């Protein structure tokens, strides 16, 4: 008798759950499609900003590699060995 009661309770819960799913799946499908479209445009915007930043960075690095500015002086440093004095043993 207990198994029959459990079966009826499970059947009622499943029937309520399946009715909710039966009415909700079109709404969930539409929400999923809208989310995917929104994600596509968001990623497109981020990708465009990234490409613009890369272009700006590459143009800055190319312009900084050229010495067009006369105020910039290139200096080469050389390491010179110090002479050993008598104090160092």
Phi, psi and omega per residue, in radians:
X1 nan -0.657 3.124
X2 -1.119 -0.644 -3.138
X3 -1.122 -0.648 3.118
X4 -1.148 -0.694 3.112
X5 -1.151 -0.774 3.097
X6 -1.071 -0.720 3.128
X7 -1.085 -0.748 3.136
X8 -1.144 -0.744 3.129
X9 -1.107 -0.796 3.124
X10 -1.097 -0.730 3.130
X11 -1.095 -0.735 3.118
X12 -1.136 -0.747 3.123
X13 -1.106 -0.784 3.132
X14 -1.137 -0.670 -3.136
X15 -1.159 -0.675 3.082
X16 -1.157 -0.798 -3.131
X17 -1.088 -0.764 -3.128
X18 -1.198 -0.575 3.061
X19 -1.146 -0.712 3.101
X20 -1.099 -0.791 3.132
X21 -1.118 -0.684 -3.113
X22 -1.096 -0.620 3.126
X23 -1.543 -0.409 -3.036
X24 -1.590 -0.358 -3.016
X25 -1.106 -0.628 3.079
X26 -1.126 -0.696 3.094
X27 -1.106 -0.755 3.117
X28 -1.128 -0.657 3.110
X29 -1.142 -0.767 3.110
X30 -1.108 -0.742 3.115
X31 -1.095 -0.678 3.115
X32 -1.128 -0.751 -3.141
X33 -1.135 -0.764 3.111
X34 -1.089 -0.718 3.122
X35 -1.097 -0.747 3.142
X36 -1.143 -0.687 3.097
X37 -1.141 -0.772 3.119
X38 -1.075 -0.747 3.132
X39 -1.119 -0.668 3.128
X40 -1.074 -0.833 -3.119
X41 -1.211 -0.592 3.098
X42 -1.147 -0.786 3.119
X43 -1.151 -0.606 3.102
X44 -1.116 -0.729 3.117
X45 -1.137 -0.767 3.131
X46 -1.118 -0.736 3.125
X47 -1.093 -0.693 3.120
X48 -1.139 -0.757 3.104
X49 -1.092 -0.689 3.128
X50 -1.121 -0.776 -3.141
X51 -1.137 -0.668 3.090
X52 -1.131 -0.710 3.117
X53 -1.138 -0.722 3.105
X54 -1.098 -0.738 3.127
X55 -1.109 -0.765 3.135
X56 -1.125 -0.742 3.138
X57 -1.114 -0.768 -3.118
X58 -1.166 -0.639 3.109
X59 -1.203 -0.625 3.092
X60 -1.187 -0.729 -3.121
X61 -1.189 -0.600 3.093
X62 -1.220 -0.689 -3.129
X63 -1.270 -0.536 3.129
X64 -1.357 -0.397 3.117
X65 -1.290 -0.463 3.062
X66 -1.466 2.460 -3.140
X67 -1.686 1.224 3.114
X68 -1.417 -0.373 -3.091
X69 -1.527 2.090 -3.124
X70 -1.269 -0.230 3.138
X71 -1.367 -0.248 -3.127
X72 -1.568 2.219 -3.135
X73 -2.044 2.220 3.059
X74 -1.431 2.261 -3.131
X75 -2.183 2.295 3.062
X76 -1.782 2.299 -3.140
X77 -1.808 2.460 3.085
X78 -2.166 2.488 3.094
X79 -1.543 2.208 -3.120
X80 -1.986 2.252 3.084
X81 -1.249 2.353 3.084
X82 -1.412 2.556 3.096
X83 -1.249 2.487 3.106
X84 -1.388 2.337 3.100
X85 -1.715 3.048 -3.119
X86 -1.238 -0.294 -3.108
X87 -1.287 -0.515 -3.129
X88 -1.464 2.145 3.100
X89 -2.044 nan nan
